[in-house]
Each structure stands twice: as structure tokens, then as C-alpha cells.
Amino acid sequence: FGAYRRQYGEEDSLTLKVMNSLAVAEKGRGNRAEAEALYREGLTISRRLLGEEHPTALNFMNNLAGALRPDGSQDEKEQLYRDVLRIKTRVLGEEHPDTLLGMCNLAAVLGNAGRYGESEPLQRRAINIENRVLGADHWITLLTKTGLFIHLEKQDRHVDAAEVYAELVDTYRQLLDTREEATPKVKKDFARLLCRWSRKLLDESGAPSHDLGEIMELAREATRLNPGLEDGHSILGVALYRDEQWQAAVEAFETAHRLDPDDAEFIRTYRMYLAMALWQVGEQEQAKTEFAQAAAVSIFREPNNQRVRLLREEAEQLMGLTKRDRDALIDKYFTEWIPPTTTEFDLRAKCNQARGAYDLAIADFTEVINRNPKNAYAWRLRGICHAELQHDDKAVADLSQSIRLQAKNVWALTVRASVYRRTGQLEQALKDLTRSMELEPDVPRRYLARARVLRELGQHQRALEDCRTAIDIDPDHDSRSFRRADAYALIADILAQDLKRYEEACQEYDKAIELDPDNTELLERRDTARRATGQST
């Protein structure tokens, strides 16, 4: 890419093509921030030179949407896909394959956000056109139908999901039967569909809700179609374990882990099954090691996941572990065990962070960063750990690096703002909070955080406005991260302590106390304000 840029310039079509290929490679290596930066640069250049309707610009726009992290860029991702669909519909027509793929992508984003009322009509309209224009066995048709099946399943619409699943299975089997040699993509996609359905046949506790033979048959078919699919071997392992085929279950789980040591679902769920299977075949020490890793994840990363908790309790009962035994094994995991993969280092670091062991978490995040210095997420989390320990300079350095790697890093901006405020760098704190609110404009807690900074800067009117905006975003509800009582209390404090407007302050204290009646400090501050007005307390 550097050679093309130097020889032909960044605006040459070949340079843009290589830029896109490099971004694809970076995304494939897990470097989302690097890929996002390249896609943004390519989109800016291609729009300026070629116009937004040019295929190159559309390609960069579509790929940028795909590169954005699903947990932090929902609005931008949705808007990019809407823009792509709008332009392709106008230029190519609604029945063009590229337009239909655009419908599929937008529906996926909407469905992933839980907006099924918007995603399903789009998917069904696309499927009707695809069946007529492309055929039921076209890969875009299969992709759209699979997305619809997944969204129906997530809504527990089991009858509708089963209907779409049956259509997909019929189409895939026809493809396998009628073509001399099905493409690897067809086999892999069918294998994933079978895995998803066989996983559905296991109930929340891991016990079979359907015949074990059916589950094993589906999982084995998936592994035949795609021997490298970790999920197929893991699901087969669960079914074999429930069928009391302990050794076969161990072999299936070990195959799955060997195929993808970094698979988060294995680390989170299937490792507990492996621990129980190892215990059943007499490998008790190894079973305890596997159990400790899985238990740490279930306790510190997913404490509210009932399925994972029930599975852990089943393992504890099988192994005869008391709470003290379990905690001792987990402590050993945290302090002695050396994870073999980056994902497991990352997971243990997050567990340590969740349990407040920040020094241990910092050590593990450092290992993750050493293995991949472009991991903006790890820089951010290590910065948060430093902030918790009040290592302010180190926190700012890590959070700043995270922001350099991922410019739209809202959490890093927010935490860095809190460090700046604590260290008296109020203008910097204000700048970071304002930027985070530009990226996510309707988050009440950030308005409240900025109001506190503005108050300390003496900008009382702006602080009051931010408090009221925080309340107005959702005036009838609190959330885990924002309490309306805190906003009313801050308004009252500014009015009473800074502006000496005691009567107004008393009214705001009343609102805060109505929401938080047991807060003695609020009661005392209201009484002080009342005395200042000459009222009886």
C-alpha cells in the first residue's frame, strides 16, 4: 500500500483498491481500529473524487459499516447501511443483487439492536424478491433467510423459526444432492445452521429438551460438512456428555478447543462441560483446572447468566466442591495459571478487573497489549484499572492511546474526563465529555458528569441546563448508571450553595427527596436551604 501511494498518489484507483484490500486484511487479523481508519480514509477520498454513487465509494461505505464495533457504533453503522441501500435502490433498482444484499445488511443491524418490528418486514420483502429474481438457492437468499431465522429464534417465536429453518434445510439438502460438488461456503453455512438448531434443542440448563440422538446426528452432520467448525464438535460433546459417553465427550471438547483455542463460547460455557467429562473419566486434577477457569468467568464476568450459573452448580455438586474449595481453585487460577492464548489472557484480565484485583488485571492486559499493540480495547481497560488505582498519569496515557487507535472511543473519553477532573484539569475534562456526548448524544449520565465539571468551572447556568437535559431524556425512569435524584440534588446544590437562590433550591431538594427519601444528607441540605429562607425545618 505504501509503495502504491508513493508511486501513484493516494487518489489513484489502484491505490484505493489496495487500501481496501489492506483494510480487509487488518479486519481479518482483528485490528478493527486500523481497518476502520483505512475505510474512513478511502471513503473520504472516493466520495470527493468519484461521488457517493460510484461503486468504489459504495464499497468503502459498506465495508466501513461492517468494520465498526457492534457495541459502540450502532447509530453510525445503521446510517451507513441506510445510505448504501438508498443509493443502490436509486442507481441499481430494488431487484439488483447488490441492493438486496444491502437490505439484508440493514436488517441484520436493526435485528441485532432488538428492533425486530423494523427488521422483519425488510427481510420478508427482500426474501420475496430474492425467491423470484435470484432463486431460493442463491447465497443472498440463504443469507437473508438465515438472518430472519436467527431473529425469530431470539424472539422465542419457535413455530415461525421452525418453518424458516425447515425451508433452509430443504434448500441446502437440494444443493448438496443436485450438485456434483457443493462449494465449501455452502457446506460451511449449512453446518452453522445445523449447529444453531442443535444448540436450540438443548434447554437452558444443558439437559436435552429433545432426543439426544437427533442432537448428535445434527452435530455429527455439521462436523462432516465442516470438520473445522469448533461449534459442531462442542455441541456434539454436550450431547455425548448427557448420553454418559464421557470419553467421547472429552475427545469432542478437546477437538473443539484445538480447532479454536480463542473461542469465547468455549471458554465461557463448554469448558465447564469438559471439566465434568474429565472428572467422570478420572482425570480429576485436569478437571479442577478446567473448572477453575470456567467458574471464574461465570462468577466475575457473567454473574447474572442463569444458564451458566446452573451449569457451574452442577459441576460443583459432581465434584463435591464447597464454596471454599471453589474459591481456592479460582484463586489458584488467578495467581498461578498461565493462559496459553491472547483471548484467555484477556478474559482473565476482565475477571480480575470485575473482582477488583486491578494489579493482576493490569499485568494480564499488558500481556494482551504486548501480543497486539493495536488492541484499543485492551489499552482502554488497562487505563480504567490504572484510574481505579489512581495511577493518574498511566491512566491518561493508556486511555489516550486507546483513543488514538479508535477515535470514536466513547468510554475511553469518559473515563479520561473523570481522571482529568480528579486532577484539576477541568478544561480537558470538559473537552472529553463534550466529545463523548457528540458521539452518543442521549446518555443522561454524561450530561450529569459534564454538569459537575461546569459547576467547578463556575459555569452555573450551563451546568443547570445539562442537569435538566439529563432528566428530560427519560423523565420517568432511572437506570443502572443514572438516578434522577442525583440530577435534582445537583440542581439544588448549585441553586443553594453557588447562586443563593434558596427557595428554588428547596423545590429541587423536594424532588430529589421524593425519589430518594432515605437520603439523610439530602434532608440536611434541604433543611439548611430552608433556614436560609427563614422557613421552619
N, C-alpha and C positions, 0 to 999 in steps of 0.2 A: 504494500500500500504506500509506504514511504517513497519507494522508487517511482511509482506511477505519479504520485503527487508532485515530486520534484521535476520529473521529465515532462509531464503533460499539463500540470496545474490541477488545482482542486475542482475546477469546474468542467473538466473533460468527462465525457460519458464513460470512458474506460475507468477513470479514477473513481467515479461514482459507483460503478459496478463492483470494483474491487473493495471499495469502502463497505458496501452492503455485504459482500462475502465475508469480510473480516468481522463485521458486526455479528453475523450469523455464527461464525466460529467462536467469538467471545461469549455469546449467549450459551452455546453448546458446552463451553467449559465452565459455565456457572458464573461468569463475570457480567452480571446484568448491568451494573453501572457503566462499565466500559462499552457494552453493546448499546445501551440507551444513549450515551453521548455520541457515538458514531451515527446512530439512526437520526438523532436530532440534527446533527450537522448536515447529513445527507439530505434530510427533508428540507432544511432551510435553503440549501444551495439549489436543489432541484426545483423547488417552488419558485425561487427567484428567476432561474434561467429558463425553465420549461413550462411553468404554470402548474397549478394543482391538479389539473386533469390529465397530465402526462403520466403514462404507466410507471415511469421511474419514481415520480413523486408519490404516486399512489402506493407503490411497493414500499417505499420508506415509511409512509404514514401507517400502513398496515403492520409492518414489522416493528415499528416503534410501539404501537399498541400492544403487540404480543410480548414485547420485552419488559414492559412496565410491571413492577411487582404487584400481585393481586391484592396485597394487604395495605397498599399505601397510595395508589394512583387510580382508584376506581373511576372517579369523575373524568379524568383526562383520558383514560383507556376507553370509556364509553363514548366520549365525544369524538375521539379519533375514528373509532369504528363507525359511528354515525356519519361522519364526514365521508369516509370511504364509501359507505353504502349509498349515500346521497349522490355522490359524483358518479359512481358506477351505474346507478339506476338511470341517471340523466344521459350519460355518454353511451353506455352499452345496452341499456334496456333491462327490464326486470328479469328476463328469462336467460340472460347470459350466465354461464357458469361462474364467472368471477363475481357477478352481482349476488348470485345465490350463496356463494361462499361468504360474502360479506354479511348476508342475513344470518348465516349460521354463527359467525363470529360475534356479531352484536347480541344475538340471542343467548350465547354462552355467557357473556359478561353480565347481562341482565339476570339470567337464572342464577349465576353464582352469587349475585347480590341478593337473592331471595325475591326478586321481582318477577315471579312466575306469571302473573297476570299480563305482563308485557312480553315475556319471552315466548310463552307457548303459542299465542296467535302468530307470531313471526315465524316460529319453527313450522307450524302446521301449514301456513301459506307457502313457505319455501318447499316443504315436502310435496305438496300438491303439484307445484310447478316442476320440481325435480323428477317426480314419477312420470310426468307427461313428457318432459323435454329431454331428460338425461337417462331415464330408466331407473328402476328400483335398485339395480346392482351397481350404479355409478358410485364412486367413492364419496362424492359430495353428498349424495342422497343418504348413504350409510352413515356418514358423519353427522348429518343433521338429525337423523332418526335416533342415533345413539345419544346425542345431546338431549333430545326430548325424553328418551327413556330414563336417563340419569336424573333429570329434573322431576319427572313424575315419581320416581323412586324416592327422591328426597322429600317429596310432599306426602309420602305414605299413601299414594294413590296406586295401591297394589294391582287392582284389576286393570287399570289403564296401562300401567307399566308392563304388566304381563302380556298384554295384547301387542304392544310395540316390540317387546323382546321376542315374541313368537314370530313376528314378521321379519325381524332382523335375522333370527336363526335360520328361517326358511331361505332367505336370500343368500346368506353365507354358505349354507349347505349346497344350494344350487350352483353357486360359483365354484365350490370345491369339486362338485360332481361333473359339471359340464366342461370345465377347462382342464386340459391335459396337465397343466402345472400352474396352480394358483400362485399369484405373486406373494412374496414374503410379507408385504403390507397387508394383504387380505388375511393371511394366516395370523399375523400378529394382532390385527384388530379384532378378529373373531375370538382369538384366545383371551384378549382382555375382556370382551363381552361375557364370555363364559365364566371368567373369574369373578366378574362383578355379580353375576347371577348366583353363582355357587356361594359367594360370601353372603348374599342376601338370604340364602337358605339356612344360615346359622343364626340363631336368635342372639339377643343381646348378651347373654351370659356365656355364650360359646357352645352351649348344648344344641344339638340339632333340632330344628323345627320341622325338618323333612327327613326322608330316608337317607341314611348315611351313604348307602350305595349310590344314590343319584348324585350326591355331592362329590364323592370320589370319582365317579365316572366323568363328571363335568371337569373336575380339576385335572384328571389324567389326560382328557382330550385337549385341554388348554396347554398342558406341558408338551404334548405330542406336536401340536401346531406350532408352538413357540417354546422350544426347550430352554431358552434363555430368560423366560419370564419368571422372575422371582416370585410374584404373587401366586402363580399357579402351584408352585411347589409348597408355599406356605399354607395355602388353603387345603391342599392335599394333606399336609402334615396335621392340621387341626382335625380333619375328618378321620385320619388314621388314629390319632390320639383318642378321640371319642369312641372309636371302634376297638380300643385297647390293643392296638398294634403298635406297641411302644417303640420297638427298634426301628420299624419302618418310618414312624413319625420322626424320630431323631434324624434319620437319613434324609428325609424330605426337608426338614428345617435347616439342616446343615448345608444341603444343596442350595436352598434359597439364600442363605447368608453368604455362601461362597460366590454366588452369582452377583449379588449386590450388597456388599458389606455396609454401604451407606444408606440403605433403605430405611427411611424414618418409621414406616409402619412396622417393619420387622423389629426394630429397636423398641418401639413403643408397645407392641402387642404380642407378636409371635414369639419373641424371646421368652416370655413367661410360659408359653406352651412348651418351648424347647426345654426350659428348666424342669417342668413337670415330667416330660418324657424321659429326660436323663435320670431323674430321681427313680422313675419306675424301672429303669434297666440297671440300677445300682451304681450309676456314676454320680454319687452324692456330692462330692466336692465341686465338680464342674457344675452340677445343678445349682448349688448355692451361689456360685459366681454369676451364672446367668440370671438367677432370681434377683440378686442384689442390684444388678444394672436395671432390670425391668421394674423392680419395686421403686427405685429412686425416681425413675421417670414418672411412674403412676402417682407417687406421693407429692413430688415437688413441681412437676410440670402439668399434670392433669388431675388435680385433686377432686374435681367435680365430675369426672368421667365415670359414670356408674358401671359401665361395661368393664373398664379397666380395673376398677376397684374390686368388683366381684371376682374377676379372674385372679387378682392378687390374693384375695382372701381364700380362694380355692387352693392356690398353691401353698399358702401358709398352713392350711389345715392338712394338706397332703404331707408336707414335710415336718409337721409338728412344731412349727416355729411360733414362739411367743412374740409379743411386740418387742421385748428386749432383744431377743435373738435377731429379729428382723432389722432393728435399728443398728445392731452391731455389724451385721453383714453390709448394710448400706454405708456405714462409716468406713468400713474396710474398702469398699468400692471407691469412695470419695478420696481416700488418703493413700491407697496402695496400688490400685489397679491402673495400668497404663493403657488407655484406649488405642486400638490399632488404626482407627480411621479419623479423618477430619470431622465427619458427622458426629461420631461418638464423643470426641473431644468437645465439640460444640454443644452437644446435648448435656454432657456432664457439667459444663460451664454454666448452662442455663439452670440446671438443677441447683448448683451451688449458689447461684445468684438468687434463686427463689427462696432458698433456706437461709439467706443472709450471710453465707460464707464467702464474702466478697474477695478476700485474698486468694482463695483457691480458685474462684471463678476467673479472676484476673490472670492467673497462671495458665488456665486452660484456654481462655480467649487469646492469650499471647501465642500459644501453640497454633491455634486456628489461623491467626494473622500471619504467623511465620510461614505456614503452608500456603496461604493465599493472601498476599498483602492487599489485594484489591477487594477484599470482602468488607464492604461498607457496613454490613450488619454487625459483624464481629467488632469492628472499631467502635461502633455506637454502643454496643452492650458493655464493652470494656470501659468506655468512657463513663457510662452510667454507674458501674461498680466503683470507679475512682471517685465519682461525685458522691456516692453514698459514704465513702470513707473520708470525704472532704480533702481528697488529693486534688485540689482545685486546678493547679497548672496541668497536671496529667489528664484530668477530665477534659479540660478545654482543648488540649492537644489532640486527644483521641476523637472527640466529637467533631472538631474542625476537620480532621482527616476524613471522617465518615461523610461529612457534608461535601468535601471536595470530590469524593468518589461518587456521591449520589446527591446532586444539587437539591432535589425536592425531598429532603430528608427531614420530615416534619418533627419526628420525635427527637432527633439529634439537636435541632434548633431549639426545641422547647426545653430540653434538659440543659443545654449550654446557657440558655437565658437564665435558668434558675441558678446556675453557678455564677454567672456574671452578677446577678442581683445580690447573691450572698457575699460576693467580694466587693460590692460597691460600684461595679461598672454598670451603672444604670442605663446609660445611653446604648451600650452594646446589648443589654438585656432587652431594651425596648425594640431595638432593630430586629433581633432574632424573633421575638414574639410576633411582631408585625408581619415579618416574612412568613412565619408558620401559619398565621391567620389568612394571609393571601392564598396560601396553598390549600388550606382547609378552613373556609370562612365561617362555618356554622358550628363551632365547637365551643360550648359555653365556658369550660374551664380555662381556655386560653384567654378569653376576654377578661375573666376574673384575674388571671395571673398578670395580664397587662395592666389592669386597673391598679393592682398593688404597686407596680413599678411606677406608673404615672403619679400615684399619690406621693411616693417617695421623691419624685422629681418636682413636686409642688404643682402638678397639672391637675388640679382637683376636679375641674369641670369635665375634662376628658375622662378622668377616672370614673366619675359618676355615670357618664354615658356608656362606658364599657360595662359597668355593673348592670345597668338596665338592659343593655343589649343581651348580656348573658342570660338574664331572666326571661327576656322576651322570646328567645329562641325556642324554649319549651316551658311556658309559664306554669304548667300544671304538673310537672313531673321532675323528680330528682333522678340522677343516675349514679352509678358507682363512683364516678370521678367528679361529680358536680352536685353541690347541695345549694338550693335556692336560699336557705337560711344564711349561708356564708356570704352570698351576694348582698342580701338585705343588711346583714351586720356590717359589711364593709361600707355600704352607702351610709348607714347610720353613724359609723365611726368618723367618716370624712365630714359629715354634716356637723357632728357634735364637737369633735376634737380639733378639726382643722378650720372649719368655716363658722363655728359658734352658732349654728342655726339649730338651736336645741329643740324647738317644737317639732320641726320636720324630722329631726333625728329620732325623737320619741316614737313617731309614727312608723318609721322604718324598723326600729328595735321591736316594736309590737309585731310587725310582720315576721321578723326573724324568730321571735319567741313563739309565735303561733306554730311555726314549723319545727322548732326545737325547744319545747317547753321545759326540758330538764337542764338546760344550759345555764348554770348559775352565774357564769361570767357575763353572759348577755343580760341577765336580770340586773346584775350590779351596774353594768354600764348604762342601762336604761334608767336606773334609779339616779345615777349621777347626772344624767341629762335632765331628768325631771326636776331635780333640785336646782339645777341652773336656771330653770324657767320659773321657779317658785312654786312648782306643784308639789303636792304631798306624794311620798313614795308608798 
